[in-house]
Amino acid sequence: MTAIDQNVIDFTRVAPIDHVPGFRSEAPSQVTLRPGGSVSAMLLRLLGGCMVMASTGLWLMPDSGADPQMALIRIGVSVFLLFVGLCLLLQREMKLPPEFHFDAQRNELRIEEIRSDGRSVVLMRRSYASLGAARFSGKTLQILEGDGSVLIELPLEGRSTRKLLLSQLKPHLRIMN
């Protein structure tokens, strides 16, 4: 069994990179990115919450259940909405998106996936020397091959992540704007 250091940087405690002109600060040893959750999962959870609220809202309407047969139908509908709404709320995405590790100690980019049993499996490992360039545009980072084709496009979550990646990739890759 091999032990691998999986420490991840806390982006909230990192000092600004360009605080002293002419002084080259050390880049963090590892920057890990995991793209956010899918929009469809968020919409399904929202729909589930609305269904749970609707199941309780059926009982708040006055004089709609005075008839015993309608009350039975209302019970059935509210139990169905509550069950389906809770199923949608508690649904988890079974497959986690891969993690992108930018490792300065090994000078490599790793893409890892966490399997269902909790093991981390390396999908791709490329040294910085084998990559062509990096392009920072808006809120995305594109890693380019040597021929200029896009290898990976990642969303960036803020300025601090952008600065950390820029400081780590600048000595090894050509940065394009």
C-alpha positions as CSV (number, residue, x, y, z in Angstrom):
1,M,0.0,0.0,0.0
2,T,1.4,3.4,-0.9
3,A,0.7,6.6,1.1
4,I,0.2,9.7,-1.0
5,D,0.1,13.2,0.5
6,Q,-3.3,14.6,-0.5
7,N,-3.0,18.0,1.3
8,V,-5.0,20.7,-0.5
9,I,-4.5,24.4,-0.3
10,D,-6.9,26.5,1.6
11,F,-7.5,29.4,-0.9
12,T,-8.8,31.7,1.8
13,R,-5.5,32.0,3.6
14,V,-3.1,32.6,0.7
15,A,-1.3,35.9,0.6
16,P,-1.4,38.0,-2.6
17,I,1.2,36.8,-5.1
18,D,2.5,40.2,-6.4
19,H,3.0,41.9,-3.1
20,V,6.7,42.8,-3.5
21,P,8.0,43.9,-6.9
22,G,11.0,41.9,-8.1
23,F,10.6,39.2,-5.5
24,R,9.6,35.8,-6.8
25,S,7.4,34.1,-4.3
26,E,7.2,30.4,-4.2
27,A,4.1,28.9,-5.9
28,P,2.0,26.5,-3.8
29,S,3.0,22.9,-4.1
30,Q,-0.4,21.6,-5.3
31,V,-3.6,23.3,-6.6
32,T,-6.7,21.1,-6.9
33,L,-9.7,22.0,-8.9
34,R,-13.0,20.2,-9.1
35,P,-15.6,21.7,-11.3
36,G,-19.0,22.5,-9.6
37,G,-22.1,20.4,-9.6
38,S,-24.3,20.1,-12.6
39,V,-27.2,22.4,-13.2
40,S,-29.6,19.6,-13.8
41,A,-29.0,18.2,-10.3
42,M,-29.6,21.6,-8.8
43,L,-32.9,21.9,-10.8
44,L,-34.0,18.5,-9.6
45,R,-33.4,19.4,-6.0
46,L,-35.3,22.6,-6.5
47,L,-38.2,20.6,-8.0
48,G,-38.1,18.2,-5.0
49,G,-38.3,21.1,-2.5
50,C,-41.3,22.5,-4.4
51,M,-43.0,19.1,-4.3
52,V,-42.5,18.8,-0.5
53,M,-43.9,22.3,-0.1
54,A,-46.9,21.5,-2.3
55,S,-47.6,18.4,-0.3
56,T,-48.0,20.5,2.9
57,G,-49.7,23.3,1.0
58,L,-52.6,21.0,0.0
59,W,-53.7,20.9,3.6
60,L,-53.6,24.6,4.1
61,M,-56.4,25.4,1.6
62,P,-59.7,26.0,3.5
63,D,-62.9,24.1,2.7
64,S,-61.4,22.0,0.0
65,G,-61.5,18.7,1.9
66,A,-64.9,18.9,3.4
67,D,-66.0,15.9,1.3
68,P,-64.6,12.6,2.7
69,Q,-63.9,11.2,-0.8
70,M,-61.9,14.4,-1.7
71,A,-60.0,14.1,1.6
72,L,-58.9,10.6,0.6
73,I,-57.7,11.8,-2.7
74,R,-55.9,14.7,-1.1
75,I,-54.1,12.3,1.3
76,G,-53.0,10.2,-1.6
77,V,-51.7,13.2,-3.6
78,S,-49.9,14.7,-0.7
79,V,-48.2,11.4,0.3
80,F,-47.1,10.9,-3.4
81,L,-45.8,14.5,-3.6
82,L,-43.9,14.2,-0.3
83,F,-42.3,10.8,-1.3
84,V,-41.2,11.9,-4.7
85,G,-40.1,15.3,-3.4
86,L,-37.9,13.7,-0.7
87,C,-36.5,11.3,-3.2
88,L,-35.4,14.2,-5.5
89,L,-34.0,16.2,-2.5
90,L,-31.9,13.3,-1.2
91,Q,-30.7,12.1,-4.5
92,R,-26.9,12.1,-4.7
93,E,-24.9,12.2,-7.8
94,M,-23.2,8.8,-7.8
95,K,-20.3,9.7,-10.1
96,L,-18.1,12.5,-8.8
97,P,-16.4,14.7,-11.4
98,P,-12.7,14.2,-11.8
99,E,-10.2,16.3,-9.8
100,F,-7.5,18.2,-11.6
101,H,-4.2,18.4,-9.6
102,F,-1.5,20.9,-10.6
103,D,1.5,19.6,-8.7
104,A,4.5,21.9,-8.5
105,Q,6.7,19.5,-6.7
106,R,6.5,16.9,-9.4
107,N,5.9,19.5,-12.2
108,E,2.9,17.6,-13.5
109,L,-0.8,17.8,-14.2
110,R,-2.8,14.9,-12.8
111,I,-6.5,14.1,-13.4
112,E,-7.8,11.8,-10.7
113,E,-11.2,10.1,-10.3
114,I,-12.6,8.8,-7.0
115,R,-14.2,5.4,-7.5
116,S,-17.3,4.2,-5.7
117,D,-15.1,2.3,-3.2
118,G,-13.3,5.5,-2.2
119,R,-10.0,4.7,-4.1
120,S,-8.4,7.5,-6.1
121,V,-7.4,6.4,-9.6
122,V,-5.2,8.5,-11.9
123,L,-6.8,8.9,-15.3
124,M,-4.1,11.1,-16.9
125,R,-0.7,12.3,-15.8
126,R,1.3,14.8,-17.9
127,S,4.4,16.6,-17.1
128,Y,4.4,20.4,-17.6
129,A,7.2,19.9,-20.2
130,S,4.9,17.8,-22.4
131,L,2.1,20.5,-22.5
132,G,2.1,23.3,-25.0
133,A,0.7,26.5,-23.3
134,A,-2.0,27.8,-20.9
135,R,-4.6,30.3,-21.8
136,F,-6.5,32.3,-19.1
137,S,-9.7,33.8,-20.5
138,G,-12.5,35.2,-18.4
139,K,-13.3,32.6,-15.9
140,T,-11.7,29.6,-17.6
141,L,-8.3,28.0,-18.0
142,Q,-7.4,26.2,-21.2
143,I,-4.5,23.9,-21.3
144,L,-3.2,23.5,-24.8
145,E,-1.3,20.8,-26.5
146,G,2.0,21.5,-28.4
147,D,0.1,21.8,-31.7
148,G,-2.4,24.4,-30.2
149,S,-5.4,22.1,-29.8
150,V,-7.3,22.3,-26.5
151,L,-6.5,19.5,-24.1
152,I,-8.5,20.7,-21.1
153,E,-10.8,23.6,-20.3
154,L,-11.5,24.2,-16.6
155,P,-13.7,26.8,-14.9
156,L,-11.9,29.1,-12.4
157,E,-13.7,29.9,-9.2
158,G,-12.2,33.2,-8.4
159,R,-9.2,35.6,-8.6
160,S,-7.2,33.7,-5.9
161,T,-7.4,30.4,-7.9
162,R,-6.4,32.2,-11.0
163,K,-3.4,33.8,-9.3
164,L,-2.3,30.5,-7.7
165,L,-2.5,28.7,-11.1
166,L,-0.8,31.5,-12.9
167,S,2.1,31.6,-10.4
168,Q,2.5,27.9,-10.7
169,L,2.3,27.5,-14.4
170,K,4.2,30.6,-15.5
171,P,7.7,29.1,-15.0
172,H,6.8,26.0,-16.9
173,L,4.3,26.9,-19.6
174,R,3.9,29.7,-22.1
175,I,0.9,31.8,-20.9
176,M,-1.4,33.1,-23.7
177,N,-4.0,35.9,-23.1
